[in-house]
Amino acid sequence: MSERLVVVHPDPDVLAQATAARLLTRLLDVQSVRRPAHVVLTGGTVGIKTLAEVAASPLRGAVDWSGVHVWWGDERFLPVGHEDRNETQARTALLDDLVARSGLPEAHVHPMAPLGDEEGEASSPEEAADAYARELAVHAPAGQPAPAFDVLLLGMGPDGHVASLFPGHPGLDASGATVGVHGSPKPPPERVSLTFETIGGAQEVWVVAAGAEKADQAAAALAGGPVTQVPAVRAVGVHRTLWLLDSAAAGA
C-alpha cells in the first residue's frame, strides 16, 4: 500500500527550497543503489522555482547527472522555445546549465514535441502524445509503457487539476501512456499530458502546491473527493505519495 505524507512549509520560498533539497537527496539515494534515475518535472510558479533552487543548491554537485533522465508530466502545445512551454522555463531555470556545466547529457532530456512542421515537432496534441509514448517505451522496463519514475513532480491548480488532467475532461479516463488535451480551461487550450495510468506507475509522486486558492482542493483531494471534481486525488505513487504544501495551501 502506498504511503502518504503531508508536509507543510511556512511559505512558497521555503517550500521550493525544501522540495529542491528533497529532490536532490532522493536522486542521491537512488544513485547509491542503481542507475539511471528517472525524474518527471512540472511547470508552474512553484515547480520552476524549485528547479531554480536545485540550480543554486550545493547538493547539486553531488548528483551524477550523467545518470539522470528528465521527463515532463505535461506540456503546453506551443512552438519550440515559447516562453509558456514548461520545457523552456525548465531549461532557463536549470537544465541548460546542467547540460553545459554538470554533465547532464542532452539526450537524457526528454521534452514533449512542440507545435511545428520540422523534424521532432508535431501538428497536433495527439501526434505529440503518440511520439512521447514511443519515447517513454524506449526507456521502460520490458513489457511496461514507461519508466518506473523515481520521482514524479506535479503542481496542482486551484481547480484540483494535475498535469493537464482537468475536472470533467475526457483525459481523466484516458488509457495508454499519454493523451492529447483539447479545450483546456486554462490557456493554452491544447496540451499534452501523461495519463493517470502512467502517473500511477511512478515510485514516488510529489504534489507541490502553494497559495490559499489551492486550500479547498488540496483538502478535498486528501479527503478522497471524486476524481471528476478533484483530479489530484488520483495522483498516487506506487510506494509513496507526498503532498508538499505551504501553510496557505494547507489551510493553516
C-alpha atoms as an extended CHARMM CRD file, in Angstrom:
* protein
*
       252  EXT
         1         1  MET       CA              0.0000000000        0.0000000000        0.0000000000  PROA      1               0.0000000000
         2         2  SER       CA              1.3050000000        3.4490000000       -0.9130000000  PROA      2               0.0000000000
         3         3  GLU       CA              2.4520000000        5.6170000000        1.9950000000  PROA      3               0.0000000000
         4         4  ARG       CA              1.0140000000        9.1320000000        2.0510000000  PROA      4               0.0000000000
         5         5  LEU       CA              2.6750000000       12.0180000000        3.8320000000  PROA      5               0.0000000000
         6         6  VAL       CA              1.6380000000       15.6710000000        4.0730000000  PROA      6               0.0000000000
         7         7  VAL       CA              4.4610000000       18.1480000000        4.7250000000  PROA      7               0.0000000000
         8         8  VAL       CA              3.6730000000       21.8190000000        5.3620000000  PROA      8               0.0000000000
         9         9  HSD       CA              6.2160000000       24.6160000000        4.9500000000  PROA      9               0.0000000000
        10        10  PRO       CA              5.6590000000       28.2220000000        6.0670000000  PROA      10              0.0000000000
        11        11  ASP       CA              5.7150000000       29.9610000000        2.6810000000  PROA      11              0.0000000000
        12        12  PRO       CA              6.3040000000       29.3590000000       -1.0550000000  PROA      12              0.0000000000
        13        13  ASP       CA             10.0050000000       30.2160000000       -0.9120000000  PROA      13              0.0000000000
        14        14  VAL       CA             10.7370000000       27.7070000000        1.8330000000  PROA      14              0.0000000000
        15        15  LEU       CA              8.5250000000       25.1710000000        0.0560000000  PROA      15              0.0000000000
        16        16  ALA       CA             10.5990000000       25.4720000000       -3.1180000000  PROA      16              0.0000000000
        17        17  GLN       CA             13.8930000000       25.3160000000       -1.2210000000  PROA      17              0.0000000000
        18        18  ALA       CA             12.8280000000       22.2660000000        0.7690000000  PROA      18              0.0000000000
        19        19  THR       CA             11.4480000000       20.4880000000       -2.2950000000  PROA      19              0.0000000000
        20        20  ALA       CA             14.7020000000       21.1000000000       -4.1550000000  PROA      20              0.0000000000
        21        21  ALA       CA             16.7280000000       19.6640000000       -1.2780000000  PROA      21              0.0000000000
        22        22  ARG       CA             14.3640000000       16.7020000000       -1.0470000000  PROA      22              0.0000000000
        23        23  LEU       CA             14.6560000000       16.0540000000       -4.7980000000  PROA      23              0.0000000000
        24        24  LEU       CA             18.4510000000       16.1410000000       -4.7650000000  PROA      24              0.0000000000
        25        25  THR       CA             18.5480000000       13.8290000000       -1.7550000000  PROA      25              0.0000000000
        26        26  ARG       CA             16.1850000000       11.4180000000       -3.4750000000  PROA      26              0.0000000000
        27        27  LEU       CA             18.3870000000       11.3370000000       -6.5790000000  PROA      27              0.0000000000
        28        28  LEU       CA             21.4560000000       10.6730000000       -4.4280000000  PROA      28              0.0000000000
        29        29  ASP       CA             19.6490000000        7.8620000000       -2.6140000000  PROA      29              0.0000000000
        30        30  VAL       CA             18.5770000000        6.2610000000       -5.8990000000  PROA      30              0.0000000000
        31        31  GLN       CA             22.0640000000        6.5380000000       -7.3650000000  PROA      31              0.0000000000
        32        32  SER       CA             23.5390000000        4.8030000000       -4.3350000000  PROA      32              0.0000000000
        33        33  VAL       CA             21.7970000000        1.5830000000       -5.3980000000  PROA      33              0.0000000000
        34        34  ARG       CA             21.1210000000        1.7790000000       -9.1490000000  PROA      34              0.0000000000
        35        35  ARG       CA             21.1950000000        3.8370000000      -12.3090000000  PROA      35              0.0000000000
        36        36  PRO       CA             19.7840000000        5.5510000000      -14.2320000000  PROA      36              0.0000000000
        37        37  ALA       CA             17.3800000000        7.6540000000      -12.1910000000  PROA      37              0.0000000000
        38        38  HSD       CA             14.2330000000        8.9800000000      -13.8700000000  PROA      38              0.0000000000
        39        39  VAL       CA             12.5750000000       12.1910000000      -12.7160000000  PROA      39              0.0000000000
        40        40  VAL       CA              9.4570000000       13.9090000000      -14.0560000000  PROA      40              0.0000000000
        41        41  LEU       CA              9.3230000000       17.6970000000      -13.8220000000  PROA      41              0.0000000000
        42        42  THR       CA              6.3610000000       20.0190000000      -13.5290000000  PROA      42              0.0000000000
        43        43  GLY       CA              5.8540000000       23.6460000000      -14.5050000000  PROA      43              0.0000000000
        44        44  GLY       CA              4.0620000000       26.4190000000      -12.6730000000  PROA      44              0.0000000000
        45        45  THR       CA              5.4090000000       29.0350000000      -10.3240000000  PROA      45              0.0000000000
        46        46  VAL       CA              6.4980000000       26.7000000000       -7.5240000000  PROA      46              0.0000000000
        47        47  GLY       CA              7.6700000000       23.9930000000       -9.9160000000  PROA      47              0.0000000000
        48        48  ILE       CA             10.0410000000       26.3160000000      -11.7470000000  PROA      48              0.0000000000
        49        49  LYS       CA             11.1200000000       27.9980000000       -8.5020000000  PROA      49              0.0000000000
        50        50  THR       CA             12.0550000000       24.5350000000       -7.2350000000  PROA      50              0.0000000000
        51        51  LEU       CA             14.2790000000       23.9750000000      -10.2690000000  PROA      51              0.0000000000
        52        52  ALA       CA             15.9750000000       27.3120000000       -9.6780000000  PROA      52              0.0000000000
        53        53  GLU       CA             16.6400000000       26.2300000000       -6.0990000000  PROA      53              0.0000000000
        54        54  VAL       CA             18.1530000000       22.9680000000       -7.3850000000  PROA      54              0.0000000000
        55        55  ALA       CA             20.4560000000       25.0550000000       -9.5750000000  PROA      55              0.0000000000
        56        56  ALA       CA             21.5810000000       27.0910000000       -6.5590000000  PROA      56              0.0000000000
        57        57  SER       CA             21.9610000000       24.1860000000       -4.1270000000  PROA      57              0.0000000000
        58        58  PRO       CA             25.3970000000       22.9520000000       -3.0260000000  PROA      58              0.0000000000
        59        59  LEU       CA             23.9790000000       19.4190000000       -3.1900000000  PROA      59              0.0000000000
        60        60  ARG       CA             23.6090000000       19.7560000000       -6.9580000000  PROA      60              0.0000000000
        61        61  GLY       CA             27.2720000000       18.8590000000       -7.4620000000  PROA      61              0.0000000000
        62        62  ALA       CA             26.9130000000       15.5920000000       -5.5470000000  PROA      62              0.0000000000
        63        63  VAL       CA             24.4770000000       14.1470000000       -8.1100000000  PROA      63              0.0000000000
        64        64  ASP       CA             25.9080000000       12.2860000000      -11.1000000000  PROA      64              0.0000000000
        65        65  TRP       CA             23.7610000000       13.9960000000      -13.7130000000  PROA      65              0.0000000000
        66        66  SER       CA             25.0760000000       11.6860000000      -16.4380000000  PROA      66              0.0000000000
        67        67  GLY       CA             22.9110000000        9.0440000000      -14.7790000000  PROA      67              0.0000000000
        68        68  VAL       CA             19.6630000000       11.0440000000      -14.7080000000  PROA      68              0.0000000000
        69        69  HSD       CA             16.8540000000       11.1540000000      -17.2720000000  PROA      69              0.0000000000
        70        70  VAL       CA             14.4700000000       14.1300000000      -17.2200000000  PROA      70              0.0000000000
        71        71  TRP       CA             10.8370000000       13.9150000000      -18.3470000000  PROA      71              0.0000000000
        72        72  TRP       CA              7.7090000000       16.0840000000      -18.1380000000  PROA      72              0.0000000000
        73        73  GLY       CA              4.2560000000       15.3420000000      -16.7620000000  PROA      73              0.0000000000
        74        74  ASP       CA              2.5820000000       17.6520000000      -19.2390000000  PROA      74              0.0000000000
        75        75  GLU       CA              3.3200000000       20.3680000000      -21.7570000000  PROA      75              0.0000000000
        76        76  ARG       CA              1.6040000000       23.2750000000      -23.4240000000  PROA      76              0.0000000000
        77        77  PHE       CA              1.3530000000       22.5180000000      -27.1380000000  PROA      77              0.0000000000
        78        78  LEU       CA              3.2040000000       25.5630000000      -28.4020000000  PROA      78              0.0000000000
        79        79  PRO       CA              6.1880000000       26.1590000000      -30.7110000000  PROA      79              0.0000000000
        80        80  VAL       CA              9.6810000000       25.2860000000      -29.5180000000  PROA      80              0.0000000000
        81        81  GLY       CA             11.1910000000       27.9900000000      -27.3380000000  PROA      81              0.0000000000
        82        82  HSD       CA              7.8360000000       29.5910000000      -26.4970000000  PROA      82              0.0000000000
        83        83  GLU       CA              8.0840000000       31.2780000000      -23.1140000000  PROA      83              0.0000000000
        84        84  ASP       CA              4.9820000000       29.4600000000      -21.8340000000  PROA      84              0.0000000000
        85        85  ARG       CA              6.3140000000       25.9760000000      -22.5170000000  PROA      85              0.0000000000
        86        86  ASN       CA              7.3250000000       24.0830000000      -19.3850000000  PROA      86              0.0000000000
        87        87  GLU       CA             10.4210000000       22.9060000000      -21.2290000000  PROA      87              0.0000000000
        88        88  THR       CA             11.5380000000       26.4700000000      -21.9930000000  PROA      88              0.0000000000
        89        89  GLN       CA             11.1230000000       27.5680000000      -18.3920000000  PROA      89              0.0000000000
        90        90  ALA       CA             12.8700000000       24.4650000000      -17.0310000000  PROA      90              0.0000000000
        91        91  ARG       CA             15.8070000000       24.9190000000      -19.3680000000  PROA      91              0.0000000000
        92        92  THR       CA             16.2090000000       28.5330000000      -18.2870000000  PROA      92              0.0000000000
        93        93  ALA       CA             15.9370000000       27.7130000000      -14.5790000000  PROA      93              0.0000000000
        94        94  LEU       CA             18.1480000000       24.6190000000      -14.5070000000  PROA      94              0.0000000000
        95        95  LEU       CA             18.5390000000       22.2320000000      -17.4090000000  PROA      95              0.0000000000
        96        96  ASP       CA             20.6380000000       24.2810000000      -19.8170000000  PROA      96              0.0000000000
        97        97  ASP       CA             23.1370000000       24.8690000000      -17.0240000000  PROA      97              0.0000000000
        98        98  LEU       CA             23.1980000000       21.1860000000      -16.0790000000  PROA      98              0.0000000000
        99        99  VAL       CA             23.8980000000       20.2610000000      -19.6940000000  PROA      99              0.0000000000
       100       100  ALA       CA             26.6090000000       22.9140000000      -20.0400000000  PROA      100             0.0000000000
       101       101  ARG       CA             28.3720000000       22.5110000000      -16.6950000000  PROA      101             0.0000000000
       102       102  SER       CA             27.2410000000       19.4120000000      -14.7910000000  PROA      102             0.0000000000
       103       103  GLY       CA             27.3380000000       16.5690000000      -17.2930000000  PROA      103             0.0000000000
       104       104  LEU       CA             23.6340000000       16.0740000000      -17.9580000000  PROA      104             0.0000000000
       105       105  PRO       CA             23.5310000000       14.5900000000      -21.4800000000  PROA      105             0.0000000000
       106       106  GLU       CA             21.2200000000       16.4790000000      -23.8140000000  PROA      106             0.0000000000
       107       107  ALA       CA             19.9560000000       13.0770000000      -24.9390000000  PROA      107             0.0000000000
       108       108  HSD       CA             18.6980000000       12.4810000000      -21.3820000000  PROA      108             0.0000000000
       109       109  VAL       CA             16.3760000000       15.4960000000      -21.5810000000  PROA      109             0.0000000000
       110       110  HSD       CA             13.0540000000       14.2680000000      -22.9800000000  PROA      110             0.0000000000
       111       111  PRO       CA             10.7190000000       17.1560000000      -23.8850000000  PROA      111             0.0000000000
       112       112  MET       CA              7.3080000000       16.6460000000      -25.4070000000  PROA      112             0.0000000000
       113       113  ALA       CA              7.1740000000       17.5500000000      -29.0920000000  PROA      113             0.0000000000
       114       114  PRO       CA              6.3440000000       21.1960000000      -29.7910000000  PROA      114             0.0000000000
       115       115  LEU       CA              3.9000000000       22.5380000000      -32.3570000000  PROA      115             0.0000000000
       116       116  GLY       CA              5.5130000000       22.7720000000      -35.7830000000  PROA      116             0.0000000000
       117       117  ASP       CA              6.3230000000       21.1730000000      -39.1230000000  PROA      117             0.0000000000
       118       118  GLU       CA             10.0150000000       20.3850000000      -38.6160000000  PROA      118             0.0000000000
       119       119  GLU       CA             11.5590000000       17.0840000000      -37.5630000000  PROA      119             0.0000000000
       120       120  GLY       CA             10.8110000000       16.4100000000      -33.9080000000  PROA      120             0.0000000000
       121       121  GLU       CA              7.7740000000       18.6830000000      -33.9700000000  PROA      121             0.0000000000
       122       122  ALA       CA              4.0870000000       17.7470000000      -34.2120000000  PROA      122             0.0000000000
       123       123  SER       CA              0.9850000000       19.0130000000      -35.9510000000  PROA      123             0.0000000000
       124       124  SER       CA             -1.4850000000       18.0490000000      -33.2040000000  PROA      124             0.0000000000
       125       125  PRO       CA             -1.5120000000       17.2090000000      -29.4880000000  PROA      125             0.0000000000
       126       126  GLU       CA             -2.3090000000       13.6060000000      -30.4100000000  PROA      126             0.0000000000
       127       127  GLU       CA              0.7400000000       13.3500000000      -32.6410000000  PROA      127             0.0000000000
       128       128  ALA       CA              2.9030000000       14.7840000000      -29.8640000000  PROA      128             0.0000000000
       129       129  ALA       CA              1.3420000000       12.4150000000      -27.3260000000  PROA      129             0.0000000000
       130       130  ASP       CA              1.9780000000        9.3810000000      -29.5300000000  PROA      130             0.0000000000
       131       131  ALA       CA              5.5970000000       10.4240000000      -30.0550000000  PROA      131             0.0000000000
       132       132  TYR       CA              6.0910000000       10.8060000000      -26.3040000000  PROA      132             0.0000000000
       133       133  ALA       CA              4.5540000000        7.4030000000      -25.6500000000  PROA      133             0.0000000000
       134       134  ARG       CA              7.1040000000        5.8820000000      -28.0290000000  PROA      134             0.0000000000
       135       135  GLU       CA              9.9400000000        7.7190000000      -26.2750000000  PROA      135             0.0000000000
       136       136  LEU       CA              8.7480000000        6.5320000000      -22.8730000000  PROA      136             0.0000000000
       137       137  ALA       CA              8.5840000000        2.9410000000      -24.1020000000  PROA      137             0.0000000000
       138       138  VAL       CA             12.2050000000        3.0440000000      -25.2870000000  PROA      138             0.0000000000
       139       139  HSD       CA             13.3380000000        3.6680000000      -21.7040000000  PROA      139             0.0000000000
       140       140  ALA       CA             10.7780000000        1.4500000000      -19.9520000000  PROA      140             0.0000000000
       141       141  PRO       CA             11.3450000000       -1.9940000000      -18.4480000000  PROA      141             0.0000000000
       142       142  ALA       CA             10.3470000000       -4.8500000000      -20.7400000000  PROA      142             0.0000000000
       143       143  GLY       CA              6.5810000000       -5.0090000000      -21.1580000000  PROA      143             0.0000000000
       144       144  GLN       CA              5.9470000000       -1.6780000000      -19.4420000000  PROA      144             0.0000000000
       145       145  PRO       CA              4.7380000000        1.5390000000      -21.1420000000  PROA      145             0.0000000000
       146       146  ALA       CA              7.0220000000        3.9140000000      -19.2220000000  PROA      146             0.0000000000
       147       147  PRO       CA              9.9420000000        4.0090000000      -16.8110000000  PROA      147             0.0000000000
       148       148  ALA       CA              9.1300000000        3.4210000000      -13.1530000000  PROA      148             0.0000000000
       149       149  PHE       CA              9.8560000000        7.0720000000      -12.3760000000  PROA      149             0.0000000000
       150       150  ASP       CA             11.8100000000        7.5830000000       -9.1710000000  PROA      150             0.0000000000
       151       151  VAL       CA             10.1510000000       10.9540000000       -8.5760000000  PROA      151             0.0000000000
       152       152  LEU       CA              7.1960000000       12.4390000000      -10.4380000000  PROA      152             0.0000000000
       153       153  LEU       CA              6.5870000000       16.0720000000       -9.5370000000  PROA      153             0.0000000000
       154       154  LEU       CA              3.1550000000       17.6070000000      -10.0180000000  PROA      154             0.0000000000
       155       155  GLY       CA              1.7250000000       21.0180000000       -9.3730000000  PROA      155             0.0000000000
       156       156  MET       CA             -1.9750000000       21.3970000000       -8.5920000000  PROA      156             0.0000000000
       157       157  GLY       CA             -4.2600000000       24.1100000000       -9.8940000000  PROA      157             0.0000000000
       158       158  PRO       CA             -6.9750000000       25.8670000000       -7.8790000000  PROA      158             0.0000000000
       159       159  ASP       CA             -9.4910000000       23.6100000000       -9.6650000000  PROA      159             0.0000000000
       160       160  GLY       CA             -7.6560000000       20.4910000000       -8.4870000000  PROA      160             0.0000000000
       161       161  HSD       CA             -6.0870000000       19.5970000000      -11.8300000000  PROA      161             0.0000000000
       162       162  VAL       CA             -2.6840000000       17.9420000000      -12.0360000000  PROA      162             0.0000000000
       163       163  ALA       CA             -0.5490000000       17.6610000000      -15.1740000000  PROA      163             0.0000000000
       164       164  SER       CA             -3.1090000000       18.6820000000      -17.8240000000  PROA      164             0.0000000000
       165       165  LEU       CA             -5.8790000000       16.4680000000      -16.4650000000  PROA      165             0.0000000000
       166       166  PHE       CA             -8.7380000000       18.8250000000      -15.6680000000  PROA      166             0.0000000000
       167       167  PRO       CA            -12.0420000000       18.2960000000      -13.8220000000  PROA      167             0.0000000000
       168       168  GLY       CA            -14.6940000000       16.8590000000      -16.0980000000  PROA      168             0.0000000000
       169       169  HSD       CA            -12.3830000000       16.4580000000      -19.1060000000  PROA      169             0.0000000000
       170       170  PRO       CA            -12.0900000000       13.2540000000      -21.1630000000  PROA      170             0.0000000000
       171       171  GLY       CA             -8.3860000000       12.9570000000      -20.3650000000  PROA      171             0.0000000000
       172       172  LEU       CA             -9.2600000000       11.8100000000      -16.8500000000  PROA      172             0.0000000000
       173       173  ASP       CA            -10.2390000000        8.4110000000      -18.2460000000  PROA      173             0.0000000000
       174       174  ALA       CA             -7.5850000000        8.1530000000      -20.9610000000  PROA      174             0.0000000000
       175       175  SER       CA             -5.7820000000        4.8430000000      -21.3150000000  PROA      175             0.0000000000
       176       176  GLY       CA             -2.2430000000        4.3360000000      -22.5320000000  PROA      176             0.0000000000
       177       177  ALA       CA              0.8210000000        6.3500000000      -21.5470000000  PROA      177             0.0000000000
       178       178  THR       CA             -0.0960000000        9.8170000000      -22.8370000000  PROA      178             0.0000000000
       179       179  VAL       CA             -3.0440000000       11.8620000000      -24.0300000000  PROA      179             0.0000000000
       180       180  GLY       CA             -3.6370000000       14.9220000000      -26.1900000000  PROA      180             0.0000000000
       181       181  VAL       CA             -5.7530000000       17.5480000000      -24.4560000000  PROA      181             0.0000000000
       182       182  HSD       CA             -8.1290000000       19.9840000000      -26.1700000000  PROA      182             0.0000000000
       183       183  GLY       CA            -10.2860000000       22.6910000000      -24.6270000000  PROA      183             0.0000000000
       184       184  SER       CA             -8.2070000000       23.2150000000      -21.5200000000  PROA      184             0.0000000000
       185       185  PRO       CA             -9.9890000000       25.7160000000      -19.2640000000  PROA      185             0.0000000000
       186       186  LYS       CA             -6.5730000000       27.2370000000      -18.6040000000  PROA      186             0.0000000000
       187       187  PRO       CA             -4.7710000000       28.6540000000      -21.6660000000  PROA      187             0.0000000000
       188       188  PRO       CA             -3.4070000000       27.4790000000      -23.9470000000  PROA      188             0.0000000000
       189       189  PRO       CA             -6.2930000000       25.1620000000      -24.8530000000  PROA      189             0.0000000000
       190       190  GLU       CA             -4.1350000000       22.4510000000      -26.4640000000  PROA      190             0.0000000000
       191       191  ARG       CA             -1.7480000000       20.4080000000      -24.3260000000  PROA      191             0.0000000000
       192       192  VAL       CA             -0.0900000000       17.0180000000      -23.9680000000  PROA      192             0.0000000000
       193       193  SER       CA             -0.1720000000       15.0490000000      -20.7210000000  PROA      193             0.0000000000
       194       194  LEU       CA              0.8030000000       11.8260000000      -19.0840000000  PROA      194             0.0000000000
       195       195  THR       CA             -2.2550000000        9.7770000000      -18.1640000000  PROA      195             0.0000000000
       196       196  PHE       CA             -3.1460000000        8.7340000000      -14.6490000000  PROA      196             0.0000000000
       197       197  GLU       CA             -2.1270000000        5.2240000000      -15.7030000000  PROA      197             0.0000000000
       198       198  THR       CA              1.4230000000        6.4840000000      -16.2450000000  PROA      198             0.0000000000
       199       199  ILE       CA              1.4580000000        8.7840000000      -13.2260000000  PROA      199             0.0000000000
       200       200  GLY       CA              0.3570000000        5.8930000000      -11.0370000000  PROA      200             0.0000000000
       201       201  GLY       CA              3.3550000000        3.8270000000      -12.1350000000  PROA      201             0.0000000000
       202       202  ALA       CA              5.8410000000        6.2380000000      -10.5280000000  PROA      202             0.0000000000
       203       203  GLN       CA              7.6180000000        5.0320000000       -7.4190000000  PROA      203             0.0000000000
       204       204  GLU       CA              7.0200000000        8.3690000000       -5.7180000000  PROA      204             0.0000000000
       205       205  VAL       CA              4.5460000000       11.1090000000       -6.6630000000  PROA      205             0.0000000000
       206       206  TRP       CA              5.0110000000       14.5540000000       -5.1170000000  PROA      206             0.0000000000
       207       207  VAL       CA              2.2070000000       17.1130000000       -5.3440000000  PROA      207             0.0000000000
       208       208  VAL       CA              3.6190000000       20.5790000000       -4.6980000000  PROA      208             0.0000000000
       209       209  ALA       CA              1.1560000000       23.4160000000       -4.1050000000  PROA      209             0.0000000000
       210       210  ALA       CA              1.2370000000       26.9050000000       -2.6430000000  PROA      210             0.0000000000
       211       211  GLY       CA             -1.3900000000       29.5740000000       -2.0440000000  PROA      211             0.0000000000
       212       212  ALA       CA             -4.7030000000       29.9170000000       -0.2660000000  PROA      212             0.0000000000
       213       213  GLU       CA             -6.5540000000       29.4360000000       -3.5710000000  PROA      213             0.0000000000
       214       214  LYS       CA             -5.3720000000       25.7950000000       -3.5210000000  PROA      214             0.0000000000
       215       215  ALA       CA             -6.5340000000       25.0210000000        0.0220000000  PROA      215             0.0000000000
       216       216  ASP       CA            -10.0450000000       23.7770000000       -0.7030000000  PROA      216             0.0000000000
       217       217  GLN       CA             -8.9800000000       21.4000000000       -3.4490000000  PROA      217             0.0000000000
       218       218  ALA       CA             -5.9780000000       20.1400000000       -1.5050000000  PROA      218             0.0000000000
       219       219  ALA       CA             -8.2910000000       19.3170000000        1.3820000000  PROA      219             0.0000000000
       220       220  ALA       CA            -10.7910000000       17.6820000000       -0.9730000000  PROA      220             0.0000000000
       221       221  ALA       CA             -8.1090000000       15.5360000000       -2.5950000000  PROA      221             0.0000000000
       222       222  LEU       CA             -6.7080000000       14.4370000000        0.7450000000  PROA      222             0.0000000000
       223       223  ALA       CA            -10.2530000000       13.5640000000        1.8420000000  PROA      223             0.0000000000
       224       224  GLY       CA            -10.7310000000       11.3580000000       -1.2300000000  PROA      224             0.0000000000
       225       225  GLY       CA            -13.0400000000       13.5760000000       -3.2700000000  PROA      225             0.0000000000
       226       226  PRO       CA            -14.2670000000       12.2970000000       -6.6560000000  PROA      226             0.0000000000
       227       227  VAL       CA            -11.6850000000       12.4050000000       -9.4500000000  PROA      227             0.0000000000
       228       228  THR       CA            -14.1440000000       14.1210000000      -11.7840000000  PROA      228             0.0000000000
       229       229  GLN       CA            -14.1590000000       17.1100000000       -9.4370000000  PROA      229             0.0000000000
       230       230  VAL       CA            -10.7020000000       16.7910000000       -7.8450000000  PROA      230             0.0000000000
       231       231  PRO       CA             -8.3240000000       15.0820000000      -10.3050000000  PROA      231             0.0000000000
       232       232  ALA       CA             -5.4130000000       15.3520000000       -7.8520000000  PROA      232             0.0000000000
       233       233  VAL       CA             -6.9700000000       12.5690000000       -5.7980000000  PROA      233             0.0000000000
       234       234  ARG       CA             -5.5470000000       10.1110000000       -8.3610000000  PROA      234             0.0000000000
       235       235  ALA       CA             -2.0030000000       11.4210000000       -8.0630000000  PROA      235             0.0000000000
       236       236  VAL       CA             -0.7340000000        8.4260000000       -6.1150000000  PROA      236             0.0000000000
       237       237  GLY       CA              2.6940000000        6.7800000000       -6.3120000000  PROA      237             0.0000000000
       238       238  VAL       CA              3.3920000000        3.0630000000       -6.0900000000  PROA      238             0.0000000000
       239       239  HSD       CA              5.3700000000        3.3370000000       -2.8650000000  PROA      239             0.0000000000
       240       240  ARG       CA              4.9700000000        6.8930000000       -1.6610000000  PROA      240             0.0000000000
       241       241  THR       CA              2.8470000000        9.9930000000       -2.2100000000  PROA      241             0.0000000000
       242       242  LEU       CA              3.9780000000       13.3090000000       -0.8030000000  PROA      242             0.0000000000
       243       243  TRP       CA              1.8210000000       16.4030000000       -0.5120000000  PROA      243             0.0000000000
       244       244  LEU       CA              4.2510000000       19.2940000000       -0.1570000000  PROA      244             0.0000000000
       245       245  LEU       CA              2.3030000000       22.4290000000        0.7450000000  PROA      245             0.0000000000
       246       246  ASP       CA              2.8580000000       25.8990000000        2.0600000000  PROA      246             0.0000000000
       247       247  SER       CA              0.8100000000       26.9290000000        5.0640000000  PROA      247             0.0000000000
       248       248  ALA       CA             -1.7510000000       28.7790000000        2.9340000000  PROA      248             0.0000000000
       249       249  ALA       CA             -2.4340000000       25.7580000000        0.7050000000  PROA      249             0.0000000000
       250       250  ALA       CA             -2.7170000000       23.6210000000        3.8210000000  PROA      250             0.0000000000
       251       251  GLY       CA             -5.3800000000       25.9730000000        5.1820000000  PROA      251             0.0000000000
       252       252  ALA       CA             -3.2170000000       26.7640000000        8.1740000000  PROA      252             0.0000000000
